[in-house]
Amino acid sequence: MTGWVITPKVDEVFRKYHFKLSNINYLNLKHRYNSLIKNTRGIQVKNFSLNNQSEFYSINIIIKASTLSMLSSLNLCFNSFIKKNEYSSQIKYYILKQEVGPVNKNDVFLTNSSKKKTIILSFVNNKKSKLTLNELNVCLIEHDIIYKITEDLNEYLKKIIFNLDRCNLTYSGEAVVIQLFKINKKYQLLGCSLINGFFEENKKIEVLRNGVSLFKGVEIQRIEYLNRRVINTKAVQGNFCLKVLNNNVCINDIIKCL
């Protein structure tokens, strides 16, 4: 799933669905969208955290470098990274080994025998080992600049924490309805703005009004990006439209993807 943030113009909505402007208060709708975009500067997806802070995600670390001095520098850099990193309270690191030289068979054996996810931080060229490591689903982070290694490590940890929180959430996404388009007597198109999480096609939704649940279990028939360049997208973030089999939803209702 890719985390796109989209702030489309209202005109694109009408061009996409070919609605008649004479039947819709166009200026009011345009003002709604422009206010939303101005106030939020785009849709900000909230940061996730583990529900139970006593739970840790364990990761094995192997540190490799070309010389002892480089190995020492990389080790210091990694220790500093752990102290300052925002995910340190959620992840437990186990350093399997620190060694001079490229990734070798012993490293591969260690990663293969452990059930934990393994990350190799390397200050050495490992062309010969990359294929084997990819097959074992081991993350190899290598650079010739030390701080680049920690930058890539930080990005990788973000993905791990995000995936953990997807599993721990009671619902996967939450959005507010900012505009309604009635297709026919059965279906309604909901113009939504994402609050947090994500939405997926064929998932069921719950609709809340003023904190009270109106109904639950209606299936998402289709999700549409308000960006023409994205085709056949199953999960979206930002501003989007949901097609649902219900006509009782109102503007400012909260939609939760279950």
C-alpha positions in Angstrom: 0.0 0.0 0.0 1.4 3.4 -1.0 0.7 6.4 1.2 -0.4 9.1 -1.3 -1.6 12.5 -0.1 -3.9 14.1 -2.6 -5.6 17.5 -2.6 -7.5 17.7 -5.9 -9.4 20.6 -7.3 -13.2 20.4 -7.1 -13.4 20.8 -10.9 -11.7 17.4 -11.3 -14.5 15.8 -9.2 -17.1 17.0 -11.6 -15.1 16.1 -14.7 -14.5 12.6 -13.3 -18.2 11.8 -12.6 -19.9 14.1 -15.2 -22.3 15.7 -12.7 -24.6 18.6 -13.8 -23.4 21.8 -12.2 -27.0 23.2 -12.4 -28.1 20.6 -9.8 -25.3 21.2 -7.3 -24.3 24.2 -5.3 -21.0 24.4 -7.0 -19.6 27.4 -5.2 -20.5 25.9 -1.8 -18.7 22.7 -2.7 -15.7 24.5 -4.0 -15.5 26.6 -0.8 -15.6 23.4 1.3 -12.7 21.8 -0.6 -10.6 25.0 -0.6 -11.1 25.5 3.1 -10.2 21.9 3.8 -7.0 22.2 1.8 -6.0 25.6 3.2 -6.6 24.5 6.9 -4.8 21.2 6.7 -2.2 21.9 4.0 -3.1 18.5 2.6 -4.4 15.5 4.6 -2.1 14.6 7.5 -2.1 10.9 8.4 -1.7 10.4 12.1 1.3 8.6 13.4 0.5 5.1 14.8 1.9 3.5 17.9 1.6 0.1 19.4 -1.6 -0.3 21.6 0.4 -2.1 24.3 3.6 -0.3 25.0 5.0 -3.2 26.9 5.1 -5.2 23.6 8.3 -5.1 21.6 9.1 -6.0 18.0 12.4 -7.8 18.0 15.0 -7.2 15.3 18.4 -8.8 14.9 21.2 -6.5 13.8 24.5 -7.5 12.0 27.1 -4.7 11.6 29.7 -5.0 8.9 32.5 -2.7 7.8 35.7 -2.7 5.7 38.1 -1.8 8.6 38.1 -1.8 12.4 37.9 2.0 12.6 34.9 2.0 10.2 33.3 -0.7 12.3 33.7 1.3 15.4 32.3 4.4 13.8 29.3 2.5 12.5 28.7 1.0 15.9 28.8 4.4 17.6 26.5 5.8 15.0 24.0 2.9 15.5 24.0 3.3 19.3 23.4 7.0 18.9 20.6 6.3 16.5 18.9 4.0 19.0 18.9 6.6 21.8 17.4 9.3 19.6 15.1 7.3 17.4 11.3 7.7 18.0 10.7 3.9 17.6 13.2 2.8 20.3 10.4 2.3 22.9 8.6 -0.2 20.5 11.6 -2.1 19.0 14.1 -4.3 20.8 17.5 -4.6 19.0 19.7 -7.7 19.3 23.2 -7.3 17.8 24.1 -10.7 16.5 27.7 -9.8 15.4 30.0 -7.0 14.5 32.6 -7.9 12.0 35.1 -6.6 9.5 34.5 -7.8 5.9 31.6 -8.4 3.5 28.5 -10.5 4.3 29.6 -14.2 4.3 28.1 -17.7 4.7 28.1 -17.5 8.5 26.0 -14.3 8.4 23.5 -16.0 6.1 23.4 -19.0 8.4 22.7 -16.7 11.4 19.9 -14.9 9.6 18.4 -18.2 8.4 18.4 -19.8 11.8 16.7 -16.9 13.6 13.0 -16.4 13.6 13.4 -12.6 14.1 13.7 -10.1 11.3 17.3 -9.4 10.5 18.8 -6.1 9.3 22.4 -6.0 8.1 24.0 -2.6 8.4 27.0 -2.6 6.0 29.8 -0.2 5.2 31.1 -2.8 2.7 30.2 -3.7 -0.9 28.1 -6.9 -0.8 27.3 -7.6 -4.5 27.8 -11.4 -4.2 25.5 -11.7 -1.2 22.6 -9.6 -2.3 20.7 -12.3 -4.2 21.0 -14.8 -1.3 19.9 -12.2 1.3 16.8 -11.2 -0.8 15.8 -14.8 -1.0 15.9 -15.0 2.8 14.0 -11.8 3.2 16.8 -10.1 5.0 17.1 -6.3 4.9 20.5 -5.2 3.7 21.3 -1.5 4.2 24.6 -0.5 2.8 26.2 2.9 1.9 29.6 4.5 1.7 28.3 7.3 3.9 27.5 6.3 7.5 24.6 8.7 8.2 22.9 7.4 5.1 22.7 4.0 6.6 20.8 5.3 9.7 18.5 7.3 7.4 17.5 4.1 5.5 17.2 2.2 8.7 14.8 4.8 10.0 12.6 4.6 6.9 12.6 0.8 7.2 11.5 0.9 10.9 8.6 3.2 9.9 7.3 0.5 7.6 7.6 -2.1 10.3 5.7 0.0 12.9 3.0 1.0 10.4 2.4 -2.7 9.5 2.3 -3.6 13.2 -0.3 -1.0 13.9 -2.5 -2.1 11.0 -2.8 -5.4 12.8 -3.5 -3.8 16.2 -6.2 -1.4 15.1 -9.9 -2.3 15.7 -10.6 -0.5 12.5 -8.3 0.2 9.6 -9.3 3.7 8.6 -11.4 6.7 9.6 -12.7 9.5 7.3 -15.1 12.4 7.4 -17.8 12.9 4.7 -17.3 16.4 3.1 -19.7 16.0 0.1 -22.4 13.7 -1.2 -23.3 12.6 -4.7 -26.4 10.4 -5.2 -26.0 8.0 -8.1 -29.5 6.4 -7.9 -32.0 5.1 -5.4 -29.7 2.4 -4.1 -26.1 3.8 -4.3 -24.5 6.9 -2.9 -21.1 8.3 -3.7 -19.4 9.8 -0.6 -16.7 12.4 -1.0 -14.4 11.7 1.9 -11.3 13.2 3.5 -9.1 10.8 5.4 -8.5 11.4 9.1 -6.2 8.4 9.7 -5.5 4.9 8.6 -6.6 3.6 5.2 -9.6 2.3 3.3 -9.8 -0.8 1.0 -12.4 -2.1 -1.5 -14.7 -4.9 -0.4 -14.2 -3.9 3.3 -17.3 -3.1 5.4 -17.9 0.4 7.0 -19.5 1.8 10.1 -21.2 5.3 9.9 -21.3 7.5 13.0 -23.1 10.8 13.5 -22.3 12.9 16.6 -20.5 9.9 18.1 -23.5 7.6 17.7 -23.3 4.6 15.4 -26.0 4.8 12.7 -25.4 1.5 10.9 -22.6 -1.0 10.4 -21.7 -3.7 7.9 -22.3 -1.9 4.6 -19.7 -3.0 2.1 -17.5 -0.5 0.1 -18.4 -1.2 -3.6 -15.7 0.9 -5.1 -13.0 3.4 -4.1 -12.0 6.2 -6.5 -9.0 8.4 -6.4 -9.6 12.0 -7.3 -6.4 11.8 -9.3 -6.7 10.5 -12.9 -3.1 9.2 -13.0 -3.9 6.5 -10.5 -5.7 3.5 -12.0 -7.2 0.4 -10.3 -6.1 1.4 -6.8 -7.4 -0.8 -4.0 -6.3 1.3 -1.1 -6.1 5.1 -1.0 -5.1 7.9 1.3 -6.0 11.6 1.0 -9.3 12.8 -0.6 -11.3 10.1 -2.2 -14.8 8.8 -3.0 -16.5 5.7 -1.7 -19.4 4.1 -3.5 -21.8 2.4 -1.0 -25.2 0.7 -1.1 -26.9 3.2 1.2 -28.6 6.6 1.0 -28.7 7.6 4.6 -25.2 9.2 5.0 -24.9 12.9 5.6 -22.1 15.5 5.4 -19.9 15.5 8.5 -20.7 11.9 9.3 -17.7 9.8 10.3 -16.9 6.7 8.2 -14.9 3.9 9.7 -13.4 1.1 7.6 -13.7 -2.2 9.6 
